Structures are given as C-alpha cells and as structure tokens.
C-alpha cells in the first residue's frame, strides 16, 4: 500500500501541472482560435458558426466547413494592427531595458547586503504587490498630472518654472510599466546573484582584473540567466499591457492591448480580435522558445 500511495503521489505531481495547462491554457487557446476562424454576425455570441452539441459529430463537421482565414488576411491588409504590434513591442522593449537598468543595481545591492537584512529588503521589493495594481496605477495619475505632486515638488525647489506635461505621454507609460514590473526584474536577478560565490571576484582581481572588468567577466555572466528570466517576465506582459497605456497614455498611444479592447467591446468584432490575440501569442512564444533552447544548450554544455 505504501508503494502504491508513493507511486500515485509521484504521478499526481506530474498530472496536476499538465491538467492545469490543459484546462486554463490549451482549452481557452483553442476556443479563441476557433473564434478567430469564424465570421462576425449580429447575434449572441457575435460570430458564426456556433457549435451545437445536439447536432452530433455530423453537425459539428458541417459547422467546421464554415471556418476561414479571412480575419488573418484582413490583419495583413490593415496597417493599424501592424503599427499596434510594432508600437507595443518597441514600448515593451524600452520599458524592459529601463527596468533592467534600475532593477539590476537593486538586486546587486540586495545580494551584497548583510544576510540578516536580506529578508527585509526582499519584503520591501514585493511590498507593492500587497496593494491593488489598479490603485497603484491611479496613484501615478495624481503624481504625474500637471498639478500633481511631481510638478509641485520640482517647482518648489526651483528646477522648473511651469508644469511638465508627463501624463498622457509615452514617458508616463514607461514610468508606469517600470514601476509596476520592477519586482519581476529584481527577484530573478537577486536569486542568481545571491547564489554566486563572491570569492570568484577576489580571484579575478588577484589575477589582474579591474573591479569593472571583474564585474562584467564574472558577476554579470553568472547572473545572465536571472537577467534573461527577468527580461522575459517584464517584456511578455508589457507587450499586451492595457491598463497602464489606457490610464497613463494619451489618445494617440497605440498598443495592441488597447486595440484588442476596442475590437472586443466597442466594435464587438470577436473574430478579428481573437485573430489579433492569436498572433500576439505567437509573437510572445518566440522569445520563450529561444530562451528555453539557450538554457538547454547551456545545460548540455555544462554537463
């Protein structure tokens, strides 16, 4: 009985993650993919064909013949969607780079801090998650608006004579994304740096490396897996971000998240918006697969 229970538990450890992916990723993905092959109609739901299980397998096959790729062809003909994809990728890439510039020194300082205070520093990094994401974004509106706290402070110390226009610009979007996703960059880098053997730095300096050279040759290279993981954790959700561009960006801000929202809610064009979502998912899968291949190659070379 003990062996049977142990074998059952070992199988459950494998089955549960796959079941989670099946019900919360694969099934929704295929539902969205099916809608993307449908046609828009004035009905509820606003697309055809709609499968009716009462029709049996023959009825489902008959409905499946109505599928088409017209929505994907339409996306290649309308420059709006291409520009939205490009703009989203550019904004996400710049935001990821800025997050790395700010997050790496924070993670480095945490890893080099005395071990006794590291848990407190770690708690301070994750502390923003204790507050609603939406409330934190709204707080930045109060900070960045022309009569907000930032402009009042800068005018009080004499840095500027008139309020800066930051809200409803791309700069506000960068600030919002960097602030919101900074912990996702800090934590993986800190995890990689915290495990590093610092005696390697001393050995490199004994062999003639300058502190800067030792940092790039030893510290940064050893933390590179954490850097890549942090960049992916920031870049992937930033590409499809909707709340931050909608609240902090201007009316001319073009990101794929806002385009999806308009298609789903304003235009009620579910098939086209589903096609947009499928293409976005394919774009985001590319860096993930690349990262996994690089990690697998590094692991094989390490062995």
KEKE-3310 file (N, C-alpha, C; in steps of 0.2 Angstrom, whole numbers, plus 5000, padded with zeros to 4 digits):
npx = (5004:5010:5019:5011:5004:5014:5018:5007:5006:5018:5014:5003:5010:5015:5004:4995:5001:5000:4987:4982:4988:4981:4967:4967:4974:4977:4964:4956:4964:4961:4948:4948:4955:4947:4936:4943:4943:4930:4916:4910:4894:4878:4873:4871:4882:4892:4897:4899:4903:4892:4894:4883:4880:4870:4868:4877:4891:4891:4885:4894:4905:4899:4897:4911:4916:4913:4923:4936:4950:4949:4950:4963:4969:4964:4970:4983:4981:4977:4984:4984:4984:4997:5005:5001:5006:5020:5022:5019:5028:5040:5038:5037:5050:5059:5054:5057:5071:5074:5069:5078:5090:5087:5083:5094:5105:5098:5095:5108:5113:5105:5109:5122:5121:5121:5118:5108:5099:5093:5081:5072:5074:5070:5056:5053:5054:5044:5033:5024:5015:5006:4996:4982:4984:4978:4975:4988:4992:4983:4987:4999:4993:4989:5002:5009:5001:4998:4996:5001:5010:5023:5026:5023:5033:5045:5044:5043:5057:5063:5067:5060:5050:5037:5023:5028:5023:5019:5010:4999:5007:5020:5031:5025:5019:5031:5036:5025:5025:5038:5038:5028:5032:5044:5048:5047:5059:5069:5068:5072:5085:5091:5090:5099:5111:5112:5116:5129:5147:5156:5170:5175:5176:5187:5197:5198:5202:5214:5221:5223:5212:5202:5190:5179:5181:5181:5168:5160:5165:5163:5153:5142:5140:5138:5126:5118:5107:5097:5095:5090:5078:5072:5070:5061:5050:5046:5045:5036:5022:5021:5020:5007:5000:4987:4980:4989:4993:4981:4977:4988:4993:4991:4978:4983:4992:4997:4994:4994:4986:4976:4970:4964:4955:4946:4941:4935:4925:4920:4919:4914:4919:4922:4929:4940:4947:4950:4959:4969:4973:4978:4989:4997:5000:5008:5019:5024:5028:5040:5052:5051:5053:5066:5073:5072:5079:5092:5094:5094:5104:5115:5114:5117:5130:5136:5136)
npy = (4994:5006:5008:5009:5021:5030:5029:5034:5047:5052:5052:5061:5072:5075:5075:5085:5098:5097:5095:5107:5116:5111:5114:5128:5134:5127:5123:5136:5142:5135:5138:5152:5152:5145:5154:5164:5160:5161:5171:5188:5192:5199:5195:5184:5173:5185:5179:5167:5151:5143:5130:5117:5105:5096:5093:5083:5073:5074:5086:5095:5094:5099:5112:5116:5117:5129:5137:5150:5159:5172:5183:5183:5187:5199:5206:5207:5217:5229:5243:5247:5237:5231:5242:5244:5232:5233:5245:5241:5231:5239:5249:5240:5234:5245:5248:5237:5237:5249:5245:5235:5242:5249:5239:5230:5236:5237:5223:5218:5226:5221:5207:5209:5214:5213:5196:5196:5206:5204:5197:5207:5217:5210:5209:5222:5224:5216:5222:5231:5223:5220:5229:5234:5233:5241:5252:5257:5261:5271:5280:5285:5294:5305:5309:5312:5321:5338:5347:5339:5330:5328:5339:5349:5348:5349:5362:5369:5368:5375:5369:5369:5381:5380:5368:5352:5342:5327:5316:5306:5304:5294:5294:5293:5281:5272:5275:5270:5256:5252:5254:5246:5233:5231:5223:5210:5210:5212:5201:5188:5191:5194:5181:5174:5181:5180:5167:5166:5163:5174:5174:5171:5184:5190:5181:5184:5198:5196:5190:5201:5208:5222:5231:5234:5226:5213:5213:5213:5201:5191:5193:5198:5189:5177:5180:5181:5171:5175:5188:5186:5179:5189:5199:5193:5191:5203:5209:5201:5202:5216:5219:5216:5224:5233:5242:5251:5259:5264:5272:5280:5283:5293:5298:5296:5285:5270:5253:5236:5230:5240:5240:5227:5228:5238:5231:5220:5226:5239:5238:5225:5215:5200:5189:5195:5201:5190:5184:5194:5192:5179:5180:5189:5180:5171:5179:5181:5169:5166:5172:5165:5151:5153:5156:5145:5136:5141:5139:5125:5122:5127:5120:5107:5109:5112:5100)
npz = (5000:5004:4994:4983:4986:4986:4972:4966:4971:4966:4952:4952:4955:4942:4934:4939:4935:4921:4919:4924:4914:4903:4906:4908:4899:4886:4882:4883:4873:4861:4860:4858:4846:4838:4837:4830:4817:4813:4808:4809:4816:4819:4833:4847:4853:4845:4833:4819:4814:4827:4838:4841:4852:4852:4838:4836:4830:4816:4814:4819:4811:4799:4803:4805:4792:4788:4793:4791:4785:4784:4793:4797:4785:4783:4794:4789:4779:4785:4791:4804:4813:4812:4815:4828:4834:4831:4839:4852:4854:4853:4864:4875:4874:4876:4889:4896:4895:4903:4915:4918:4919:4931:4940:4941:4949:4961:4964:4965:4975:4985:4985:4990:5002:5020:5027:5036:5034:5022:5021:5024:5015:5004:5006:5005:4992:4986:4992:4986:4979:4988:4987:4977:4959:4951:4959:4961:4949:4947:4957:4951:4942:4950:4954:4942:4934:4928:4939:4949:4962:4958:4949:4957:4967:4960:4955:4968:4972:4963:4951:4939:4930:4925:4924:4920:4906:4907:4910:4900:4890:4881:4890:4902:4901:4901:4914:4922:4918:4921:4935:4939:4935:4940:4952:4946:4938:4948:4957:4950:4946:4958:4964:4956:4959:4972:4974:4970:4971:4979:4981:4969:4963:4970:4966:4953:4953:4959:4949:4941:4936:4934:4945:4937:4926:4932:4936:4924:4918:4927:4938:4930:4920:4927:4932:4921:4917:4926:4922:4909:4912:4920:4911:4901:4910:4911:4899:4891:4898:4896:4883:4880:4888:4895:4904:4910:4898:4894:4905:4909:4896:4881:4869:4857:4859:4854:4856:4857:4866:4869:4857:4855:4866:4860:4849:4855:4864:4859:4845:4844:4837:4838:4831:4823:4834:4841:4832:4832:4845:4844:4835:4843:4854:4847:4844:4856:4860:4853:4860:4872:4868:4862:4873:4881:4872:4873:4886:4887:4879:4886:4898:4893:4888:4900:4907)
capx = (5000:5014:5022:5006:5002:5020:5018:5001:5008:5023:5010:5000:5015:5016:4997:4992:5003:4998:4979:4981:4989:4975:4960:4967:4978:4975:4956:4954:4968:4958:4942:4950:4957:4941:4933:4947:4942:4923:4914:4906:4887:4874:4869:4874:4888:4893:4901:4896:4897:4892:4893:4878:4882:4864:4868:4881:4898:4890:4883:4900:4909:4896:4899:4918:4917:4912:4929:4940:4956:4948:4952:4970:4971:4962:4975:4989:4979:4976:4991:4983:4986:5004:5008:5000:5011:5027:5022:5019:5035:5045:5037:5039:5057:5062:5052:5061:5078:5074:5068:5084:5095:5085:5082:5100:5108:5094:5096:5115:5114:5102:5114:5129:5119:5122:5112:5102:5094:5091:5073:5068:5075:5066:5050:5052:5053:5037:5028:5019:5010:5000:4991:4979:4988:4974:4976:4994:4992:4979:4991:5003:4990:4990:5009:5012:4997:5002:4996:5002:5015:5030:5027:5023:5040:5050:5043:5045:5064:5066:5070:5056:5046:5030:5022:5029:5017:5021:5004:4996:5013:5024:5035:5021:5018:5037:5036:5020:5027:5044:5036:5023:5035:5051:5049:5048:5066:5073:5068:5076:5092:5093:5091:5105:5117:5113:5120:5136:5152:5160:5177:5177:5178:5193:5202:5199:5206:5221:5224:5224:5206:5200:5184:5174:5182:5178:5160:5157:5168:5161:5146:5136:5139:5134:5119:5114:5101:5092:5094:5086:5072:5068:5068:5055:5045:5044:5043:5030:5016:5021:5018:5000:4998:4981:4978:4994:4993:4974:4976:4993:4995:4987:4974:4987:4996:4994:4997:4989:4981:4970:4967:4960:4949:4942:4938:4930:4920:4917:4916:4911:4921:4926:4933:4946:4951:4953:4965:4974:4976:4982:4996:5001:5003:5013:5025:5027:5031:5046:5057:5051:5056:5073:5076:5072:5084:5098:5096:5095:5111:5120:5114:5121:5137:5138:5137)
capy = (5000:5012:5009:5011:5028:5034:5029:5038:5054:5054:5053:5067:5078:5076:5075:5091:5104:5096:5096:5115:5119:5109:5117:5135:5137:5124:5124:5143:5144:5133:5142:5158:5150:5143:5161:5168:5157:5162:5177:5192:5192:5202:5189:5182:5177:5189:5176:5161:5146:5142:5123:5114:5098:5092:5091:5077:5074:5077:5094:5099:5094:5103:5119:5117:5119:5137:5141:5153:5163:5179:5188:5184:5190:5206:5209:5209:5222:5235:5245:5249:5231:5231:5248:5242:5227:5236:5250:5238:5228:5244:5251:5235:5233:5251:5248:5231:5240:5254:5241:5231:5247:5251:5233:5226:5238:5235:5216:5218:5228:5216:5201:5210:5216:5208:5191:5197:5211:5202:5196:5213:5220:5206:5211:5229:5223:5213:5225:5234:5218:5220:5234:5233:5235:5247:5258:5260:5265:5278:5284:5289:5299:5310:5311:5315:5326:5345:5350:5334:5330:5329:5346:5354:5347:5352:5370:5371:5368:5379:5366:5371:5387:5379:5361:5347:5338:5320:5312:5305:5303:5288:5294:5291:5273:5269:5275:5265:5249:5251:5254:5240:5227:5231:5217:5204:5210:5211:5194:5183:5193:5193:5174:5172:5184:5178:5160:5167:5163:5180:5173:5172:5191:5191:5178:5188:5204:5194:5189:5207:5211:5228:5229:5234:5220:5208:5213:5210:5194:5186:5194:5199:5182:5172:5182:5181:5168:5179:5194:5184:5177:5195:5202:5189:5192:5210:5210:5197:5205:5223:5219:5215:5228:5238:5246:5257:5263:5267:5277:5285:5285:5298:5296:5293:5279:5264:5247:5230:5229:5244:5238:5222:5230:5241:5226:5216:5229:5244:5236:5219:5210:5195:5185:5199:5202:5184:5183:5198:5189:5173:5182:5191:5174:5168:5183:5181:5162:5166:5173:5160:5146:5154:5156:5138:5132:5143:5136:5118:5121:5129:5114:5102:5111:5112:5093)
capz = (5000:5004:4987:4978:4988:4984:4965:4965:4973:4960:4946:4953:4954:4935:4931:4941:4931:4914:4919:4924:4907:4899:4907:4909:4893:4879:4880:4881:4867:4855:4859:4854:4839:4834:4836:4825:4811:4812:4804:4813:4814:4824:4836:4853:4853:4839:4827:4817:4816:4834:4838:4844:4853:4850:4832:4835:4826:4809:4814:4821:4805:4795:4805:4804:4785:4788:4795:4785:4787:4781:4798:4797:4779:4785:4798:4784:4774:4788:4794:4811:4818:4811:4819:4835:4836:4832:4844:4858:4855:4855:4871:4879:4874:4880:4896:4899:4896:4908:4921:4919:4922:4938:4944:4942:4955:4967:4965:4966:4982:4990:4986:4993:5009:5026:5026:5041:5032:5016:5021:5025:5008:4999:5008:5003:4985:4985:4996:4981:4977:4993:4985:4970:4954:4948:4963:4961:4943:4948:4961:4947:4939:4954:4954:4935:4931:4928:4946:4953:4967:4955:4947:4963:4971:4956:4955:4974:4973:4958:4945:4933:4931:4923:4925:4914:4903:4908:4909:4893:4885:4882:4896:4908:4901:4903:4921:4925:4917:4925:4942:4941:4934:4943:4956:4941:4936:4953:4960:4947:4946:4965:4965:4953:4962:4979:4974:4967:4975:4979:4981:4962:4961:4973:4962:4947:4955:4961:4943:4937:4933:4937:4948:4932:4922:4936:4936:4918:4916:4932:4941:4926:4916:4931:4933:4915:4917:4930:4918:4904:4915:4922:4905:4899:4914:4911:4892:4889:4900:4894:4876:4880:4893:4893:4910:4910:4892:4894:4911:4909:4890:4878:4864:4851:4861:4850:4859:4855:4872:4868:4850:4857:4870:4856:4845:4858:4867:4856:4839:4845:4832:4841:4827:4822:4840:4843:4827:4834:4851:4842:4833:4849:4857:4843:4844:4863:4861:4850:4865:4876:4865:4861:4880:4883:4869:4875:4893:4886:4876:4891:4902:4890:4888:4907:4909)
cpx = (5004:5017:5017:5004:5008:5020:5012:5003:5013:5019:5006:5004:5015:5009:4994:4994:5000:4990:4978:4982:4983:4969:4961:4972:4976:4968:4954:4958:4964:4951:4943:4952:4951:4937:4936:4945:4934:4922:4909:4899:4884:4870:4873:4875:4888:4897:4897:4902:4898:4890:4887:4879:4876:4864:4873:4887:4896:4888:4889:4904:4906:4898:4906:4920:4916:4918:4933:4946:4955:4951:4959:4973:4969:4967:4981:4987:4978:4982:4990:4985:4994:5007:5007:5005:5018:5027:5023:5025:5040:5044:5039:5047:5061:5060:5056:5069:5079:5073:5074:5089:5093:5085:5089:5104:5105:5095:5103:5116:5111:5106:5120:5127:5120:5116:5107:5097:5091:5083:5069:5068:5070:5058:5048:5051:5046:5031:5022:5014:5005:4995:4988:4983:4985:4975:4983:4995:4988:4983:4996:5000:4990:4997:5011:5007:5000:5001:4997:5008:5022:5031:5027:5030:5045:5050:5045:5053:5067:5069:5067:5052:5038:5029:5025:5023:5020:5015:5001:5001:5016:5028:5031:5020:5025:5037:5031:5023:5033:5042:5032:5027:5042:5052:5051:5055:5070:5074:5073:5084:5095:5094:5097:5111:5118:5116:5127:5141:5156:5167:5180:5180:5185:5199:5203:5203:5213:5225:5225:5218:5204:5193:5178:5174:5179:5171:5157:5159:5165:5154:5141:5135:5136:5127:5114:5108:5095:5090:5089:5079:5068:5066:5062:5049:5042:5041:5037:5023:5016:5019:5010:4996:4992:4980:4983:4993:4986:4973:4981:4995:4990:4983:4977:4992:4993:4998:4991:4984:4974:4966:4962:4954:4944:4938:4933:4924:4916:4915:4913:4913:4926:4931:4940:4950:4954:4959:4970:4978:4980:4989:5000:5004:5009:5020:5028:5030:5038:5052:5057:5055:5064:5076:5077:5078:5091:5099:5097:5102:5116:5120:5118:5128:5140:5140:5144)
cpy = (5006:5013:5012:5019:5032:5034:5034:5045:5056:5055:5059:5073:5080:5078:5082:5097:5103:5097:5104:5118:5117:5113:5125:5138:5134:5125:5131:5145:5142:5136:5148:5157:5149:5150:5165:5166:5158:5169:5181:5192:5196:5197:5189:5175:5180:5186:5170:5157:5145:5134:5121:5107:5093:5089:5085:5079:5077:5084:5098:5099:5099:5111:5121:5119:5126:5141:5144:5157:5170:5184:5189:5188:5198:5210:5211:5215:5229:5237:5246:5243:5230:5236:5246:5237:5230:5241:5247:5234:5233:5247:5246:5234:5239:5250:5242:5233:5244:5250:5237:5236:5249:5245:5230:5229:5237:5228:5215:5220:5224:5210:5202:5213:5211:5203:5192:5201:5209:5201:5202:5217:5216:5208:5217:5229:5221:5217:5229:5229:5217:5225:5233:5236:5241:5253:5261:5263:5272:5283:5288:5294:5306:5313:5315:5320:5333:5348:5345:5335:5331:5336:5351:5354:5350:5360:5373:5372:5372:5376:5368:5377:5385:5371:5357:5343:5331:5315:5312:5306:5296:5288:5291:5283:5270:5269:5270:5258:5248:5250:5247:5233:5226:5225:5210:5204:5209:5204:5189:5185:5192:5186:5172:5175:5182:5171:5161:5167:5169:5179:5173:5179:5192:5187:5181:5194:5202:5192:5195:5210:5217:5227:5229:5228:5214:5207:5210:5203:5189:5187:5194:5192:5177:5174:5183:5177:5172:5185:5192:5183:5184:5199:5199:5191:5199:5211:5207:5201:5213:5224:5220:5220:5233:5243:5252:5261:5267:5272:5282:5287:5290:5294:5293:5287:5273:5258:5242:5229:5233:5242:5232:5224:5234:5236:5222:5220:5235:5242:5229:5214:5205:5191:5189:5200:5196:5182:5187:5195:5183:5175:5185:5185:5171:5172:5182:5174:5162:5167:5168:5153:5147:5154:5149:5134:5134:5140:5129:5117:5122:5123:5108:5103:5110:5105:5090)
cpz = (5000:4997:4982:4980:4985:4976:4963:4966:4967:4954:4947:4952:4947:4932:4933:4936:4924:4914:4920:4918:4903:4899:4907:4903:4887:4877:4879:4874:4861:4854:4856:4847:4835:4832:4830:4818:4809:4809:4809:4811:4820:4827:4843:4854:4846:4834:4825:4814:4824:4834:4843:4846:4852:4843:4830:4831:4819:4809:4815:4815:4800:4796:4804:4797:4784:4790:4789:4789:4785:4786:4798:4791:4780:4789:4794:4780:4778:4792:4801:4815:4817:4815:4826:4838:4837:4838:4851:4859:4857:4862:4876:4880:4878:4888:4900:4900:4902:4915:4923:4922:4929:4942:4946:4948:4961:4969:4968:4974:4987:4991:4990:5000:5014:5025:5031:5039:5025:5016:5021:5018:5003:5000:5005:4995:4983:4988:4992:4979:4982:4992:4978:4965:4951:4952:4962:4954:4943:4952:4956:4943:4943:4955:4948:4932:4932:4935:4951:4958:4964:4953:4952:4967:4966:4955:4962:4975:4968:4952:4939:4935:4929:4923:4919:4912:4902:4907:4902:4888:4886:4888:4902:4908:4903:4911:4924:4924:4921:4933:4944:4940:4937:4948:4952:4939:4942:4956:4956:4947:4953:4967:4962:4957:4969:4980:4972:4972:4974:4979:4974:4960:4964:4969:4956:4948:4956:4954:4938:4934:4937:4940:4942:4928:4925:4936:4930:4916:4921:4935:4936:4922:4920:4933:4927:4915:4921:4926:4913:4906:4917:4916:4901:4903:4914:4903:4889:4891:4897:4887:4876:4885:4891:4898:4910:4904:4892:4899:4910:4902:4887:4873:4858:4853:4858:4853:4858:4860:4871:4862:4852:4861:4865:4851:4848:4861:4863:4849:4839:4840:4835:4837:4825:4828:4842:4838:4830:4841:4849:4840:4838:4853:4854:4843:4851:4864:4858:4856:4870:4874:4864:4868:4882:4879:4871:4882:4892:4884:4882:4896:4900:4890:4895:4910:4906)
residu = (UNK:UNK:UNK:UNK:UNK:UNK:UNK:UNK:UNK:UNK:UNK:UNK:UNK:UNK:UNK:UNK:UNK:UNK:UNK:UNK:UNK:UNK:UNK:UNK:UNK:UNK:UNK:UNK:UNK:UNK:UNK:UNK:UNK:UNK:UNK:UNK:UNK:UNK:UNK:UNK:UNK:UNK:UNK:UNK:UNK:UNK:UNK:UNK:UNK:UNK:UNK:UNK:UNK:UNK:UNK:UNK:UNK:UNK:UNK:UNK:UNK:UNK:UNK:UNK:UNK:UNK:UNK:UNK:UNK:UNK:UNK:UNK:UNK:UNK:UNK:UNK:UNK:UNK:UNK:UNK:UNK:UNK:UNK:UNK:UNK:UNK:UNK:UNK:UNK:UNK:UNK:UNK:UNK:UNK:UNK:UNK:UNK:UNK:UNK:UNK:UNK:UNK:UNK:UNK:UNK:UNK:UNK:UNK:UNK:UNK:UNK:UNK:UNK:UNK:UNK:UNK:UNK:UNK:UNK:UNK:UNK:UNK:UNK:UNK:UNK:UNK:UNK:UNK:UNK:UNK:UNK:UNK:UNK:UNK:UNK:UNK:UNK:UNK:UNK:UNK:UNK:UNK:UNK:UNK:UNK:UNK:UNK:UNK:UNK:UNK:UNK:UNK:UNK:UNK:UNK:UNK:UNK:UNK:UNK:UNK:UNK:UNK:UNK:UNK:UNK:UNK:UNK:UNK:UNK:UNK:UNK:UNK:UNK:UNK:UNK:UNK:UNK:UNK:UNK:UNK:UNK:UNK:UNK:UNK:UNK:UNK:UNK:UNK:UNK:UNK:UNK:UNK:UNK:UNK:UNK:UNK:UNK:UNK:UNK:UNK:UNK:UNK:UNK:UNK:UNK:UNK:UNK:UNK:UNK:UNK:UNK:UNK:UNK:UNK:UNK:UNK:UNK:UNK:UNK:UNK:UNK:UNK:UNK:UNK:UNK:UNK:UNK:UNK:UNK:UNK:UNK:UNK:UNK:UNK:UNK:UNK:UNK:UNK:UNK:UNK:UNK:UNK:UNK:UNK:UNK:UNK:UNK:UNK:UNK:UNK:UNK:UNK:UNK:UNK:UNK:UNK:UNK:UNK:UNK:UNK:UNK:UNK:UNK:UNK:UNK:UNK:UNK:UNK:UNK:UNK:UNK:UNK:UNK:UNK:UNK:UNK:UNK:UNK:UNK:UNK:UNK:UNK:UNK:UNK:UNK:UNK:UNK:UNK:UNK:UNK:UNK:UNK:UNK:UNK:UNK:UNK:UNK:UNK:UNK:UNK:UNK:UNK:UNK)
# end
